[in-house]
């Protein structure tokens, strides 16, 4: 997902809670940033945060 689209999602979503049901790799100008974004709310997660989120779902 492009960083601009993720930023627009974050702005539209506001401060509502989100369980981040799906994550996508983040791109800026066609280049991978190394971060992930929630496809629902636009929240940005690092690789470590993504890993922790996925691990918490398995428990």
mmCIF file of the N, C-alpha and C atoms, coordinates in Angstrom:
data_MODEL
# 
_entry.id   MODEL 
# 
loop_
_atom_site.group_PDB 
_atom_site.id 
_atom_site.type_symbol 
_atom_site.label_atom_id 
_atom_site.label_alt_id 
_atom_site.label_comp_id 
_atom_site.label_asym_id 
_atom_site.label_entity_id 
_atom_site.label_seq_id 
_atom_site.pdbx_PDB_ins_code 
_atom_site.Cartn_x 
_atom_site.Cartn_y 
_atom_site.Cartn_z 
_atom_site.occupancy 
_atom_site.B_iso_or_equiv 
_atom_site.pdbx_formal_charge 
_atom_site.auth_seq_id 
_atom_site.auth_comp_id 
_atom_site.auth_asym_id 
_atom_site.auth_atom_id 
_atom_site.pdbx_PDB_model_num 
ATOM 1   N N  . UNK A 1 1  ? 0.848   -1.167  0.000  1.00 0.00 ? 1  UNK A N  1 
ATOM 2   C CA . UNK A 1 1  ? 0.000   0.000   0.000  1.00 0.00 ? 1  UNK A CA 1 
ATOM 3   C C  . UNK A 1 1  ? 0.900   1.237   0.000  1.00 0.00 ? 1  UNK A C  1 
ATOM 4   N N  . UNK A 1 2  ? 0.525   2.214   -0.757 1.00 0.00 ? 2  UNK A N  1 
ATOM 5   C CA . UNK A 1 2  ? 1.281   3.458   -0.819 1.00 0.00 ? 2  UNK A CA 1 
ATOM 6   C C  . UNK A 1 2  ? 1.140   4.236   0.494  1.00 0.00 ? 2  UNK A C  1 
ATOM 7   N N  . UNK A 1 3  ? 2.212   4.884   0.910  1.00 0.00 ? 3  UNK A N  1 
ATOM 8   C CA . UNK A 1 3  ? 2.234   5.641   2.163  1.00 0.00 ? 3  UNK A CA 1 
ATOM 9   C C  . UNK A 1 3  ? 1.159   6.734   2.173  1.00 0.00 ? 3  UNK A C  1 
ATOM 10  N N  . UNK A 1 4  ? 0.911   7.362   1.036  1.00 0.00 ? 4  UNK A N  1 
ATOM 11  C CA . UNK A 1 4  ? -0.111  8.418   0.964  1.00 0.00 ? 4  UNK A CA 1 
ATOM 12  C C  . UNK A 1 4  ? -1.500  7.855   1.247  1.00 0.00 ? 4  UNK A C  1 
ATOM 13  N N  . UNK A 1 5  ? -1.780  6.677   0.706  1.00 0.00 ? 5  UNK A N  1 
ATOM 14  C CA . UNK A 1 5  ? -3.083  6.049   0.936  1.00 0.00 ? 5  UNK A CA 1 
ATOM 15  C C  . UNK A 1 5  ? -3.231  5.674   2.409  1.00 0.00 ? 5  UNK A C  1 
ATOM 16  N N  . UNK A 1 6  ? -2.164  5.172   3.011  1.00 0.00 ? 6  UNK A N  1 
ATOM 17  C CA . UNK A 1 6  ? -2.197  4.813   4.430  1.00 0.00 ? 6  UNK A CA 1 
ATOM 18  C C  . UNK A 1 6  ? -2.445  6.048   5.290  1.00 0.00 ? 6  UNK A C  1 
ATOM 19  N N  . UNK A 1 7  ? -1.813  7.158   4.946  1.00 0.00 ? 7  UNK A N  1 
ATOM 20  C CA . UNK A 1 7  ? -2.005  8.401   5.693  1.00 0.00 ? 7  UNK A CA 1 
ATOM 21  C C  . UNK A 1 7  ? -3.452  8.872   5.584  1.00 0.00 ? 7  UNK A C  1 
ATOM 22  N N  . UNK A 1 8  ? -4.037  8.740   4.412  1.00 0.00 ? 8  UNK A N  1 
ATOM 23  C CA . UNK A 1 8  ? -5.439  9.125   4.228  1.00 0.00 ? 8  UNK A CA 1 
ATOM 24  C C  . UNK A 1 8  ? -6.357  8.229   5.063  1.00 0.00 ? 8  UNK A C  1 
ATOM 25  N N  . UNK A 1 9  ? -6.052  6.935   5.118  1.00 0.00 ? 9  UNK A N  1 
ATOM 26  C CA . UNK A 1 9  ? -6.841  6.012   5.938  1.00 0.00 ? 9  UNK A CA 1 
ATOM 27  C C  . UNK A 1 9  ? -6.748  6.386   7.414  1.00 0.00 ? 9  UNK A C  1 
ATOM 28  N N  . UNK A 1 10 ? -5.531  6.692   7.884  1.00 0.00 ? 10 UNK A N  1 
ATOM 29  C CA . UNK A 1 10 ? -5.347  7.084   9.292  1.00 0.00 ? 10 UNK A CA 1 
ATOM 30  C C  . UNK A 1 10 ? -6.171  8.318   9.620  1.00 0.00 ? 10 UNK A C  1 
ATOM 31  N N  . UNK A 1 11 ? -6.148  9.288   8.735  1.00 0.00 ? 11 UNK A N  1 
ATOM 32  C CA . UNK A 1 11 ? -6.895  10.524  8.971  1.00 0.00 ? 11 UNK A CA 1 
ATOM 33  C C  . UNK A 1 11 ? -8.396  10.260  9.003  1.00 0.00 ? 11 UNK A C  1 
ATOM 34  N N  . UNK A 1 12 ? -8.876  9.447   8.080  1.00 0.00 ? 12 UNK A N  1 
ATOM 35  C CA . UNK A 1 12 ? -10.307 9.145   8.020  1.00 0.00 ? 12 UNK A CA 1 
ATOM 36  C C  . UNK A 1 12 ? -10.737 8.284   9.207  1.00 0.00 ? 12 UNK A C  1 
ATOM 37  N N  . UNK A 1 13 ? -9.874  7.379   9.660  1.00 0.00 ? 13 UNK A N  1 
ATOM 38  C CA . UNK A 1 13 ? -10.214 6.463   10.747 1.00 0.00 ? 13 UNK A CA 1 
ATOM 39  C C  . UNK A 1 13 ? -10.280 7.183   12.094 1.00 0.00 ? 13 UNK A C  1 
ATOM 40  N N  . UNK A 1 14 ? -9.381  8.113   12.318 1.00 0.00 ? 14 UNK A N  1 
ATOM 41  C CA . UNK A 1 14 ? -9.370  8.843   13.586 1.00 0.00 ? 14 UNK A CA 1 
ATOM 42  C C  . UNK A 1 14 ? -8.795  8.006   14.711 1.00 0.00 ? 14 UNK A C  1 
ATOM 43  N N  . UNK A 1 15 ? -9.362  8.179   15.899 1.00 0.00 ? 15 UNK A N  1 
ATOM 44  C CA . UNK A 1 15 ? -8.844  7.521   17.111 1.00 0.00 ? 15 UNK A CA 1 
ATOM 45  C C  . UNK A 1 15 ? -9.613  6.262   17.497 1.00 0.00 ? 15 UNK A C  1 
ATOM 46  N N  . UNK A 1 16 ? -10.470 5.774   16.607 1.00 0.00 ? 16 UNK A N  1 
ATOM 47  C CA . UNK A 1 16 ? -11.238 4.561   16.918 1.00 0.00 ? 16 UNK A CA 1 
ATOM 48  C C  . UNK A 1 16 ? -10.296 3.377   17.068 1.00 0.00 ? 16 UNK A C  1 
ATOM 49  N N  . UNK A 1 17 ? -10.654 2.434   17.925 1.00 0.00 ? 17 UNK A N  1 
ATOM 50  C CA . UNK A 1 17 ? -9.814  1.238   18.068 1.00 0.00 ? 17 UNK A CA 1 
ATOM 51  C C  . UNK A 1 17 ? -9.889  0.367   16.814 1.00 0.00 ? 17 UNK A C  1 
ATOM 52  N N  . UNK A 1 18 ? -8.830  -0.368  16.563 1.00 0.00 ? 18 UNK A N  1 
ATOM 53  C CA . UNK A 1 18 ? -8.775  -1.258  15.407 1.00 0.00 ? 18 UNK A CA 1 
ATOM 54  C C  . UNK A 1 18 ? -7.938  -2.469  15.786 1.00 0.00 ? 18 UNK A C  1 
ATOM 55  N N  . UNK A 1 19 ? -8.373  -3.646  15.376 1.00 0.00 ? 19 UNK A N  1 
ATOM 56  C CA . UNK A 1 19 ? -7.632  -4.876  15.660 1.00 0.00 ? 19 UNK A CA 1 
ATOM 57  C C  . UNK A 1 19 ? -6.649  -5.216  14.544 1.00 0.00 ? 19 UNK A C  1 
ATOM 58  N N  . UNK A 1 20 ? -6.541  -4.367  13.538 1.00 0.00 ? 20 UNK A N  1 
ATOM 59  C CA . UNK A 1 20 ? -5.632  -4.546  12.405 1.00 0.00 ? 20 UNK A CA 1 
ATOM 60  C C  . UNK A 1 20 ? -5.806  -5.937  11.773 1.00 0.00 ? 20 UNK A C  1 
ATOM 61  N N  . UNK A 1 21 ? -6.976  -6.170  11.160 1.00 0.00 ? 21 UNK A N  1 
ATOM 62  C CA . UNK A 1 21 ? -7.275  -7.495  10.619 1.00 0.00 ? 21 UNK A CA 1 
ATOM 63  C C  . UNK A 1 21 ? -6.386  -7.908  9.447  1.00 0.00 ? 21 UNK A C  1 
ATOM 64  N N  . UNK A 1 22 ? -5.864  -6.945  8.705  1.00 0.00 ? 22 UNK A N  1 
ATOM 65  C CA . UNK A 1 22 ? -4.990  -7.275  7.569  1.00 0.00 ? 22 UNK A CA 1 
ATOM 66  C C  . UNK A 1 22 ? -3.893  -6.222  7.456  1.00 0.00 ? 22 UNK A C  1 
ATOM 67  N N  . UNK A 1 23 ? -2.686  -6.682  7.182  1.00 0.00 ? 23 UNK A N  1 
ATOM 68  C CA . UNK A 1 23 ? -1.549  -5.775  7.054  1.00 0.00 ? 23 UNK A CA 1 
ATOM 69  C C  . UNK A 1 23 ? -0.961  -5.899  5.655  1.00 0.00 ? 23 UNK A C  1 
ATOM 70  N N  . UNK A 1 24 ? -0.456  -4.776  5.159  1.00 0.00 ? 24 UNK A N  1 
ATOM 71  C CA . UNK A 1 24 ? 0.177   -4.753  3.842  1.00 0.00 ? 24 UNK A CA 1 
ATOM 72  C C  . UNK A 1 24 ? 1.535   -4.079  3.958  1.00 0.00 ? 24 UNK A C  1 
ATOM 73  N N  . UNK A 1 25 ? 2.441   -4.424  3.065  1.00 0.00 ? 25 UNK A N  1 
ATOM 74  C CA . UNK A 1 25 ? 3.742   -3.774  3.026  1.00 0.00 ? 25 UNK A CA 1 
ATOM 75  C C  . UNK A 1 25 ? 3.532   -2.321  2.590  1.00 0.00 ? 25 UNK A C  1 
ATOM 76  N N  . UNK A 1 26 ? 4.301   -1.422  3.175  1.00 0.00 ? 26 UNK A N  1 
ATOM 77  C CA . UNK A 1 26 ? 4.185   -0.001  2.850  1.00 0.00 ? 26 UNK A CA 1 
ATOM 78  C C  . UNK A 1 26 ? 5.220   0.380   1.793  1.00 0.00 ? 26 UNK A C  1 
ATOM 79  N N  . UNK A 1 27 ? 4.780   1.189   0.824  1.00 0.00 ? 27 UNK A N  1 
ATOM 80  C CA . UNK A 1 27 ? 5.643   1.678   -0.240 1.00 0.00 ? 27 UNK A CA 1 
ATOM 81  C C  . UNK A 1 27 ? 5.554   3.196   -0.301 1.00 0.00 ? 27 UNK A C  1 
ATOM 82  N N  . UNK A 1 28 ? 6.671   3.839   -0.618 1.00 0.00 ? 28 UNK A N  1 
ATOM 83  C CA . UNK A 1 28 ? 6.711   5.280   -0.845 1.00 0.00 ? 28 UNK A CA 1 
ATOM 84  C C  . UNK A 1 28 ? 7.460   5.490   -2.154 1.00 0.00 ? 28 UNK A C  1 
ATOM 85  N N  . UNK A 1 29 ? 6.807   6.094   -3.110 1.00 0.00 ? 29 UNK A N  1 
ATOM 86  C CA . UNK A 1 29 ? 7.398   6.314   -4.446 1.00 0.00 ? 29 UNK A CA 1 
ATOM 87  C C  . UNK A 1 29 ? 7.868   5.010   -5.068 1.00 0.00 ? 29 UNK A C  1 
ATOM 88  N N  . UNK A 1 30 ? 7.103   3.945   -4.855 1.00 0.00 ? 30 UNK A N  1 
ATOM 89  C CA . UNK A 1 30 ? 7.413   2.652   -5.447 1.00 0.00 ? 30 UNK A CA 1 
ATOM 90  C C  . UNK A 1 30 ? 8.500   1.862   -4.747 1.00 0.00 ? 30 UNK A C  1 
ATOM 91  N N  . UNK A 1 31 ? 9.007   2.386   -3.643 1.00 0.00 ? 31 UNK A N  1 
ATOM 92  C CA . UNK A 1 31 ? 10.079  1.706   -2.906 1.00 0.00 ? 31 UNK A CA 1 
ATOM 93  C C  . UNK A 1 31 ? 9.557   1.268   -1.548 1.00 0.00 ? 31 UNK A C  1 
ATOM 94  N N  . UNK A 1 32 ? 9.869   0.024   -1.180 1.00 0.00 ? 32 UNK A N  1 
ATOM 95  C CA . UNK A 1 32 ? 9.444   -0.512  0.109  1.00 0.00 ? 32 UNK A CA 1 
ATOM 96  C C  . UNK A 1 32 ? 10.068  0.261   1.263  1.00 0.00 ? 32 UNK A C  1 
ATOM 97  N N  . UNK A 1 33 ? 9.262   0.624   2.260  1.00 0.00 ? 33 UNK A N  1 
ATOM 98  C CA . UNK A 1 33 ? 9.776   1.380   3.409  1.00 0.00 ? 33 UNK A CA 1 
ATOM 99  C C  . UNK A 1 33 ? 10.296  0.472   4.513  1.00 0.00 ? 33 UNK A C  1 
ATOM 100 N N  . UNK A 1 34 ? 9.882   -0.794  4.510  1.00 0.00 ? 34 UNK A N  1 
ATOM 101 C CA . UNK A 1 34 ? 10.262  -1.722  5.577  1.00 0.00 ? 34 UNK A CA 1 
ATOM 102 C C  . UNK A 1 34 ? 9.193   -1.811  6.652  1.00 0.00 ? 34 UNK A C  1 
ATOM 103 N N  . UNK A 1 35 ? 8.176   -0.966  6.580  1.00 0.00 ? 35 UNK A N  1 
ATOM 104 C CA . UNK A 1 35 ? 7.083   -0.986  7.549  1.00 0.00 ? 35 UNK A CA 1 
ATOM 105 C C  . UNK A 1 35 ? 5.861   -1.653  6.934  1.00 0.00 ? 35 UNK A C  1 
ATOM 106 N N  . UNK A 1 36 ? 4.868   -1.875  7.786  1.00 0.00 ? 36 UNK A N  1 
ATOM 107 C CA . UNK A 1 36 ? 3.591   -2.455  7.371  1.00 0.00 ? 36 UNK A CA 1 
ATOM 108 C C  . UNK A 1 36 ? 2.485   -1.501  7.772  1.00 0.00 ? 36 UNK A C  1 
ATOM 109 N N  . UNK A 1 37 ? 1.371   -1.548  7.061  1.00 0.00 ? 37 UNK A N  1 
ATOM 110 C CA . UNK A 1 37 ? 0.228   -0.706  7.407  1.00 0.00 ? 37 UNK A CA 1 
ATOM 111 C C  . UNK A 1 37 ? -1.033  -1.554  7.453  1.00 0.00 ? 37 UNK A C  1 
ATOM 112 N N  . UNK A 1 38 ? -1.921  -1.173  8.356  1.00 0.00 ? 38 UNK A N  1 
ATOM 113 C CA . UNK A 1 38 ? -3.221  -1.833  8.461  1.00 0.00 ? 38 UNK A CA 1 
ATOM 114 C C  . UNK A 1 38 ? -4.068  -1.366  7.280  1.00 0.00 ? 38 UNK A C  1 
ATOM 115 N N  . UNK A 1 39 ? -4.674  -2.308  6.587  1.00 0.00 ? 39 UNK A N  1 
ATOM 116 C CA . UNK A 1 39 ? -5.484  -1.951  5.429  1.00 0.00 ? 39 UNK A CA 1 
ATOM 117 C C  . UNK A 1 39 ? -6.835  -1.365  5.819  1.00 0.00 ? 39 UNK A C  1 
ATOM 118 N N  . UNK A 1 40 ? -7.184  -1.471  7.095  1.00 0.00 ? 40 UNK A N  1 
ATOM 119 C CA . UNK A 1 40 ? -8.460  -0.936  7.563  1.00 0.00 ? 40 UNK A CA 1 
ATOM 120 C C  . UNK A 1 40 ? -8.319  0.476   8.122  1.00 0.00 ? 40 UNK A C  1 
ATOM 121 N N  . UNK A 1 41 ? -7.331  0.697   9.010  1.00 0.00 ? 41 UNK A N  1 
ATOM 122 C CA . UNK A 1 41 ? -7.217  1.997   9.677  1.00 0.00 ? 41 UNK A CA 1 
ATOM 123 C C  . UNK A 1 41 ? -5.988  2.804   9.261  1.00 0.00 ? 41 UNK A C  1 
ATOM 124 N N  . UNK A 1 42 ? -5.053  2.166   8.540  1.00 0.00 ? 42 UNK A N  1 
ATOM 125 C CA . UNK A 1 42 ? -3.860  2.862   8.080  1.00 0.00 ? 42 UNK A CA 1 
ATOM 126 C C  . UNK A 1 42 ? -2.735  2.954   9.092  1.00 0.00 ? 42 UNK A C  1 
ATOM 127 N N  . UNK A 1 43 ? -2.872  2.313   10.252 1.00 0.00 ? 43 UNK A N  1 
ATOM 128 C CA . UNK A 1 43 ? -1.818  2.366   11.274 1.00 0.00 ? 43 UNK A CA 1 
ATOM 129 C C  . UNK A 1 43 ? -0.522  1.781   10.722 1.00 0.00 ? 43 UNK A C  1 
ATOM 130 N N  . UNK A 1 44 ? 0.590   2.416   11.065 1.00 0.00 ? 44 UNK A N  1 
ATOM 131 C CA . UNK A 1 44 ? 1.905   1.966   10.618 1.00 0.00 ? 44 UNK A CA 1 
ATOM 132 C C  . UNK A 1 44 ? 2.529   1.103   11.707 1.00 0.00 ? 44 UNK A C  1 
ATOM 133 N N  . UNK A 1 45 ? 3.040   -0.070  11.305 1.00 0.00 ? 45 UNK A N  1 
ATOM 134 C CA . UNK A 1 45 ? 3.683   -0.983  12.231 1.00 0.00 ? 45 UNK A CA 1 
ATOM 135 C C  . UNK A 1 45 ? 5.063   -1.354  11.702 1.00 0.00 ? 45 UNK A C  1 
ATOM 136 N N  . UNK A 1 46 ? 6.007   -1.470  12.610 1.00 0.00 ? 46 UNK A N  1 
ATOM 137 C CA . UNK A 1 46 ? 7.333   -1.950  12.232 1.00 0.00 ? 46 UNK A CA 1 
ATOM 138 C C  . UNK A 1 46 ? 7.256   -3.462  12.061 1.00 0.00 ? 46 UNK A C  1 
ATOM 139 N N  . UNK A 1 47 ? 8.314   -4.046  11.533 1.00 0.00 ? 47 UNK A N  1 
ATOM 140 C CA . UNK A 1 47 ? 8.364   -5.495  11.380 1.00 0.00 ? 47 UNK A CA 1 
ATOM 141 C C  . UNK A 1 47 ? 8.191   -6.172  12.736 1.00 0.00 ? 47 UNK A C  1 
ATOM 142 N N  . UNK A 1 48 ? 8.838   -5.622  13.758 1.00 0.00 ? 48 UNK A N  1 
ATOM 143 C CA . UNK A 1 48 ? 8.751   -6.206  15.109 1.00 0.00 ? 48 UNK A CA 1 
ATOM 144 C C  . UNK A 1 48 ? 7.321   -6.117  15.651 1.00 0.00 ? 48 UNK A C  1 
ATOM 145 N N  . UNK A 1 49 ? 6.667   -4.964  15.479 1.00 0.00 ? 49 UNK A N  1 
ATOM 146 C CA . UNK A 1 49 ? 5.290   -4.811  15.950 1.00 0.00 ? 49 UNK A CA 1 
ATOM 147 C C  . UNK A 1 49 ? 4.365   -5.771  15.220 1.00 0.00 ? 49 UNK A C  1 
ATOM 148 N N  . UNK A 1 50 ? 4.590   -5.952  13.930 1.00 0.00 ? 50 UNK A N  1 
ATOM 149 C CA . UNK A 1 50 ? 3.786   -6.887  13.134 1.00 0.00 ? 50 UNK A CA 1 
ATOM 150 C C  . UNK A 1 50 ? 3.964   -8.298  13.676 1.00 0.00 ? 50 UNK A C  1 
ATOM 151 N N  . UNK A 1 51 ? 5.196   -8.686  13.943 1.00 0.00 ? 51 UNK A N  1 
ATOM 152 C CA . UNK A 1 51 ? 5.491   -10.022 14.453 1.00 0.00 ? 51 UNK A CA 1 
ATOM 153 C C  . UNK A 1 51 ? 4.808   -10.232 15.807 1.00 0.00 ? 51 UNK A C  1 
ATOM 154 N N  . UNK A 1 52 ? 4.894   -9.243  16.683 1.00 0.00 ? 52 UNK A N  1 
ATOM 155 C CA . UNK A 1 52 ? 4.254   -9.347  18.004 1.00 0.00 ? 52 UNK A CA 1 
ATOM 156 C C  . UNK A 1 52 ? 2.742   -9.448  17.873 1.00 0.00 ? 52 UNK A C  1 
ATOM 157 N N  . UNK A 1 53 ? 2.154   -8.698  16.963 1.00 0.00 ? 53 UNK A N  1 
ATOM 158 C CA . UNK A 1 53 ? 0.706   -8.751  16.741 1.00 0.00 ? 53 UNK A CA 1 
ATOM 159 C C  . UNK A 1 53 ? 0.297   -10.138 16.259 1.00 0.00 ? 53 UNK A C  1 
ATOM 160 N N  . UNK A 1 54 ? 1.018   -10.681 15.300 1.00 0.00 ? 54 UNK A N  1 
ATOM 161 C CA . UNK A 1 54 ? 0.697   -12.001 14.776 1.00 0.00 ? 54 UNK A CA 1 
ATOM 162 C C  . UNK A 1 54 ? 0.880   -13.074 15.840 1.00 0.00 ? 54 UNK A C  1 
ATOM 163 N N  . UNK A 1 55 ? 1.917   -12.965 16.655 1.00 0.00 ? 55 UNK A N  1 
ATOM 164 C CA . UNK A 1 55 ? 2.152   -13.932 17.735 1.00 0.00 ? 55 UNK A CA 1 
ATOM 165 C C  . UNK A 1 55 ? 1.028   -13.865 18.781 1.00 0.00 ? 55 UNK A C  1 
ATOM 166 N N  . UNK A 1 56 ? 0.558   -12.668 19.092 1.00 0.00 ? 56 UNK A N  1 
ATOM 167 C CA . UNK A 1 56 ? -0.503  -12.524 20.090 1.00 0.00 ? 56 UNK A CA 1 
ATOM 168 C C  . UNK A 1 56 ? -1.811  -13.139 19.601 1.00 0.00 ? 56 UNK A C  1 
ATOM 169 N N  . UNK A 1 57 ? -2.010  -13.173 18.299 1.00 0.00 ? 57 UNK A N  1 
ATOM 170 C CA . UNK A 1 57 ? -3.219  -13.785 17.745 1.00 0.00 ? 57 UNK A CA 1 
ATOM 171 C C  . UNK A 1 57 ? -3.175  -15.303 17.822 1.00 0.00 ? 57 UNK A C  1 
ATOM 172 N N  . UNK A 1 58 ? -1.993  -15.863 17.847 1.00 0.00 ? 58 UNK A N  1 
ATOM 173 C CA . UNK A 1 58 ? -1.836  -17.329 17.908 1.00 0.00 ? 58 UNK A CA 1 
ATOM 174 C C  . UNK A 1 58 ? -2.047  -17.864 19.319 1.00 0.00 ? 58 UNK A C  1 
ATOM 175 N N  . UNK A 1 59 ? -1.904  -16.999 20.311 1.00 0.00 ? 59 UNK A N  1 
ATOM 176 C CA . UNK A 1 59 ? -2.022  -17.436 21.714 1.00 0.00 ? 59 UNK A CA 1 
ATOM 177 C C  . UNK A 1 59 ? -3.446  -17.606 22.140 1.00 0.00 ? 59 UNK A C  1 
# 
